[in-house]
Amino acid sequence: MERTWRPRRPVDVLATLGAQQRGPYDPAFQVDARGRVWRTCRPGGEPATVCVARAAGGEVTATAWGPGAAAALDAVPLWLGDADDPDDFRPEHPVLADAIRRFPGTLIGRTGLVMEALVPAILEQKVTGTEAYRGWMRLLRRFGEPAPGPAPDRMRVVPPSGAWARIPSWEYHRAGVGPQRSRTIVTAGRHVARLEEITGLASDEADRRLRAVPGIGVWTSAEVRQRVLGDADAVSVGDYGLPHAVAYALTGERRGSDELMLELLEPYRGHRHRACVLLLRAGATPPRRGPRAPVRDFRSM
């Protein structure tokens, strides 16, 4: 199935959809040599592969395969920020103003796919990116199903939402996922119906629903709401590097804190996550000092 869509405003397809990618070897998200974005998903519980590409005249062409193809094509405009409204975001700070000029079309998409955002967010709790991406890749290759259609090699569709609760603890261990994170995923999998209802809730209500699950805190909730609800204001409080990046970009200070970050972002309330996205795209991050955090392997523990 194929559909062509003309966005209401210019959209950077790769930058906007890139928020859904979990590492360079994500089995559910790949970019081919022609710059087309390939993404697998389960809209309505049915597997689908979607290929999204820019077409002539600013149009976007999406092609989909699998039982969930029609539902996935219906969702593509929302993935690409059709419900996003950045018009009243007019920052005066030179770094942000320059980022808007340099990166037009960077929108905040809305997927509506709760477990597909929640599970990798849980995997990323308090570990290095490499460790989290490795666990996501191993779990999808072990429990996902092959992507429908002519997808790039080794792409997989995420397991059905309820399947996460049925994965044995030793399989999480084999994937390099520590016991605290695996317990949180299993617990979330047992409350799938309640969690998937957040797509119809306001962001603050969705936050309360998510954080009612043991092991899901403010950072994980924000990461999910950014992607699932397209919340342009959900700040990832508790992130390891984000407070330093925001402080450095907006004040020149090399070290930041959650409190300072929220203070600096307050003038952009309603668009605080959007401001963070643009600052990170602009590369305004402090120079690294000291050794990187070690990548742990729970399989040897």
C-alpha positions as CSV (number, residue, x, y, z in Angstrom):
1,M,0.0,0.0,0.0
2,E,1.2,3.5,-0.8
3,R,0.2,7.0,0.1
4,T,1.4,10.5,-0.7
5,W,0.9,13.3,1.8
6,R,1.6,17.0,1.6
7,P,2.5,18.3,5.1
8,R,0.9,21.6,6.3
9,R,4.4,22.9,7.0
10,P,7.9,21.8,6.0
11,V,9.1,18.7,7.8
12,D,12.5,17.2,8.1
13,V,11.5,13.5,7.8
14,L,14.8,12.0,9.1
15,A,15.1,14.4,12.1
16,T,11.5,14.1,13.1
17,L,11.2,10.3,12.8
18,G,14.7,9.9,14.2
19,A,13.3,10.3,17.8
20,Q,11.9,6.8,17.4
21,Q,15.3,5.2,16.7
22,R,17.1,3.3,19.5
23,G,20.7,3.2,18.5
24,P,22.4,2.8,15.1
25,Y,21.5,-0.9,14.8
26,D,17.8,-0.7,15.9
27,P,16.1,-3.7,14.3
28,A,12.8,-1.6,14.2
29,F,14.3,1.5,12.5
30,Q,16.8,1.9,9.7
31,V,17.8,4.5,7.2
32,D,18.9,3.1,3.8
33,A,21.5,4.5,1.4
34,R,18.8,6.6,-0.4
35,G,17.9,8.3,2.8
36,R,14.6,6.5,3.2
37,V,13.4,5.7,6.7
38,W,12.2,2.2,7.3
39,R,10.2,1.5,10.5
40,T,8.4,-1.5,11.8
41,C,5.5,-1.2,14.2
42,R,2.2,-2.7,15.5
43,P,-0.6,-0.3,15.0
44,G,-3.7,-1.9,16.4
45,G,-1.6,-4.9,17.3
46,E,-0.9,-5.9,13.7
47,P,2.6,-6.0,12.3
48,A,3.7,-3.6,9.6
49,T,6.7,-2.2,7.8
50,V,6.7,1.4,6.6
51,C,9.1,3.1,4.3
52,V,8.9,6.9,4.4
53,A,10.7,9.2,1.9
54,R,10.6,12.8,0.7
55,A,9.0,13.2,-2.7
56,A,9.1,16.1,-5.1
57,G,7.5,19.4,-4.2
58,G,7.8,18.9,-0.4
59,E,5.4,15.9,-0.4
60,V,6.1,12.7,1.6
61,T,5.5,9.2,0.2
62,A,4.9,6.3,2.5
63,T,4.7,2.7,1.5
64,A,3.6,-0.1,3.9
65,W,3.5,-3.9,4.0
66,G,1.8,-6.3,6.4
67,P,-1.5,-6.7,8.1
68,G,-1.1,-3.4,9.9
69,A,-0.2,-1.5,6.7
70,A,-3.4,0.6,6.4
71,A,-3.3,1.7,10.0
72,A,0.4,2.5,9.8
73,L,-0.2,4.7,6.7
74,D,-3.0,6.5,8.5
75,A,-0.6,7.3,11.3
76,V,2.3,8.6,9.2
77,P,1.2,12.3,9.2
78,L,1.1,12.2,13.0
79,W,4.5,10.5,13.2
80,L,5.8,13.5,11.1
81,G,4.3,16.1,13.4
82,D,1.0,16.9,11.7
83,A,-0.5,17.6,15.2
84,D,2.5,19.6,16.3
85,D,2.2,23.4,16.6
86,P,5.5,25.2,16.9
87,D,4.2,28.6,15.6
88,D,4.3,30.4,18.9
89,F,7.8,29.2,19.7
90,R,9.9,32.3,19.0
91,P,12.9,32.2,21.3
92,E,15.1,35.3,21.5
93,H,18.2,33.4,22.7
94,P,20.7,33.5,19.8
95,V,21.6,29.8,20.1
96,L,17.9,28.7,19.9
97,A,17.0,31.3,17.2
98,D,20.0,30.1,15.1
99,A,18.9,26.4,15.6
100,I,15.5,27.2,14.3
101,R,17.0,28.8,11.2
102,R,19.5,25.9,10.7
103,F,17.1,23.0,11.3
104,P,13.7,24.0,9.9
105,G,11.1,21.2,9.8
106,T,12.3,19.6,13.1
107,L,8.9,18.7,14.5
108,I,7.6,16.6,17.5
109,G,5.8,13.5,16.2
110,R,3.1,11.5,17.9
111,T,3.1,7.7,17.4
112,G,0.4,6.5,19.8
113,L,2.4,3.3,20.2
114,V,2.8,3.0,24.0
115,M,4.8,-0.2,24.6
116,E,7.0,0.4,21.6
117,A,8.2,3.6,23.3
118,L,8.0,2.4,26.9
119,V,10.1,-0.7,26.7
120,P,13.2,0.9,25.2
121,A,12.8,3.9,27.6
122,I,12.9,1.4,30.5
123,L,16.0,-0.2,29.0
124,E,17.7,3.1,28.9
125,Q,17.2,3.8,32.7
126,K,20.5,4.6,34.4
127,V,22.7,2.8,31.9
128,T,24.9,3.8,29.0
129,G,23.3,4.1,25.6
130,T,25.4,1.3,24.3
131,E,24.1,-1.1,27.0
132,A,20.5,-0.1,26.4
133,Y,20.6,-0.3,22.6
134,R,22.3,-3.7,22.8
135,G,19.5,-5.0,25.1
136,W,16.8,-3.7,22.7
137,M,18.5,-5.2,19.7
138,R,18.9,-8.7,21.4
139,L,15.3,-8.7,22.6
140,L,13.8,-7.8,19.2
141,R,16.0,-10.3,17.4
142,R,15.0,-13.0,19.9
143,F,11.3,-12.3,20.3
144,G,10.3,-10.0,17.4
145,E,9.1,-11.3,14.1
146,P,10.6,-10.7,10.7
147,A,9.5,-7.4,9.1
148,P,6.9,-7.8,6.4
149,G,7.8,-6.7,2.9
150,P,11.2,-5.8,1.4
151,A,12.6,-4.3,4.6
152,P,16.4,-4.0,5.1
153,D,18.1,-7.1,6.3
154,R,17.4,-8.3,9.9
155,M,14.7,-5.8,10.6
156,R,12.2,-7.1,13.2
157,V,8.7,-6.1,14.4
158,V,8.4,-5.6,18.2
159,P,6.5,-8.3,20.1
160,P,2.8,-7.8,20.8
161,S,2.3,-5.5,23.8
162,G,1.2,-8.3,26.2
163,A,4.2,-10.5,25.2
164,W,6.7,-8.5,27.3
165,A,5.2,-9.9,30.5
166,R,5.6,-13.5,29.3
167,I,9.4,-13.3,28.5
168,P,11.2,-15.3,31.2
169,S,13.6,-13.5,33.5
170,W,16.6,-15.6,32.1
171,E,15.9,-14.3,28.6
172,Y,16.2,-10.7,29.8
173,H,19.4,-11.7,31.5
174,R,20.7,-13.2,28.3
175,A,19.9,-9.9,26.5
176,G,22.0,-8.1,29.1
177,V,19.1,-6.5,30.9
178,G,19.5,-6.1,34.6
179,P,16.8,-7.4,37.0
180,Q,15.4,-4.0,38.0
181,R,14.7,-3.0,34.4
182,S,13.4,-6.4,33.5
183,R,11.0,-6.4,36.4
184,T,9.7,-3.0,35.4
185,I,9.1,-4.2,31.8
186,V,7.2,-7.3,33.0
187,T,5.1,-5.2,35.4
188,A,4.3,-2.8,32.7
189,G,3.4,-5.7,30.4
190,R,0.8,-6.8,33.0
191,H,-0.9,-3.5,32.8
192,V,-0.9,-3.0,29.0
193,A,-4.6,-2.1,28.7
194,R,-4.4,0.7,31.3
195,L,-1.1,2.0,29.9
196,E,-2.3,2.1,26.3
197,E,-5.2,4.3,27.4
198,I,-2.8,7.2,27.8
199,T,-3.1,8.0,24.1
200,G,-6.5,9.5,25.0
201,L,-5.4,11.4,28.1
202,A,-3.9,14.8,28.7
203,S,-0.2,14.8,29.2
204,D,-0.4,15.4,33.0
205,E,-2.9,12.6,33.4
206,A,-0.8,10.3,31.2
207,D,2.2,11.1,33.4
208,R,0.3,10.0,36.6
209,R,-0.8,6.8,34.9
210,L,2.7,5.9,33.8
211,R,4.3,6.7,37.1
212,A,1.8,4.6,39.0
213,V,3.8,1.6,37.6
214,P,6.6,0.7,40.0
215,G,9.9,1.4,38.3
216,I,8.6,4.1,36.0
217,G,9.7,7.6,37.1
218,V,9.7,11.1,35.9
219,W,12.4,10.6,33.2
220,T,10.8,7.5,31.7
221,S,7.4,9.1,31.7
222,A,8.7,12.1,29.9
223,E,10.5,10.0,27.3
224,V,7.3,8.1,26.6
225,R,5.1,11.2,26.4
226,Q,7.5,12.9,24.0
227,R,7.1,10.1,21.5
228,V,3.6,8.7,22.1
229,L,1.7,11.9,22.7
230,G,4.0,14.3,20.8
231,D,4.4,16.3,24.0
232,A,6.6,19.3,23.1
233,D,6.9,20.3,26.7
234,A,7.8,17.0,28.4
235,V,11.3,17.6,29.9
236,S,13.5,14.6,30.6
237,V,14.3,15.5,34.2
238,G,16.9,13.1,35.6
239,D,18.8,12.7,32.3
240,Y,22.6,12.3,32.7
241,G,23.7,14.7,30.0
242,L,20.8,16.9,29.2
243,P,21.1,19.4,32.1
244,H,24.8,20.0,31.2
245,A,23.9,20.5,27.5
246,V,21.2,23.0,28.2
247,A,23.3,24.9,30.7
248,Y,26.3,25.1,28.3
249,A,24.1,26.1,25.4
250,L,22.2,28.9,27.2
251,T,24.8,30.2,29.7
252,G,28.2,28.8,28.7
253,E,28.5,26.9,32.0
254,R,30.0,23.5,31.6
255,R,28.0,21.9,34.5
256,G,24.3,22.0,35.0
257,S,21.6,20.5,37.2
258,D,17.9,19.6,36.8
259,E,17.0,22.7,38.8
260,L,19.1,25.0,36.6
261,M,17.8,23.3,33.4
262,L,14.2,23.9,34.4
263,E,14.9,27.5,35.3
264,L,16.6,28.1,32.0
265,L,13.8,26.4,30.1
266,E,10.9,28.2,31.9
267,P,10.6,31.0,29.3
268,Y,9.8,28.3,26.8
269,R,7.1,26.5,28.8
270,G,4.9,24.7,26.4
271,H,7.9,24.0,24.2
272,R,10.6,23.0,26.6
273,H,11.2,19.6,25.0
274,R,11.3,21.3,21.6
275,A,14.0,23.6,22.9
276,C,16.1,20.7,24.1
277,V,15.8,18.9,20.8
278,L,16.9,22.0,18.9
279,L,19.8,22.6,21.3
280,L,21.0,19.0,20.9
281,R,20.7,19.2,17.1
282,A,22.8,22.4,17.2
283,G,25.5,20.4,18.9
284,A,25.8,22.9,21.8
285,T,27.1,20.4,24.3
286,P,30.1,20.9,26.7
287,P,33.4,19.2,26.0
288,R,33.8,15.8,27.5
289,R,36.1,15.4,30.5
290,G,37.1,12.3,32.3
291,P,36.5,8.6,31.3
292,R,33.2,7.4,29.8
293,A,31.0,5.3,32.0
294,P,31.8,1.6,31.6
295,V,29.4,-0.7,29.6
296,R,28.3,-3.5,31.9
297,D,27.3,-7.0,30.8
298,F,24.8,-8.6,33.1
299,R,25.2,-11.9,31.5
300,S,28.5,-12.4,33.4
301,M,27.0,-11.4,36.7
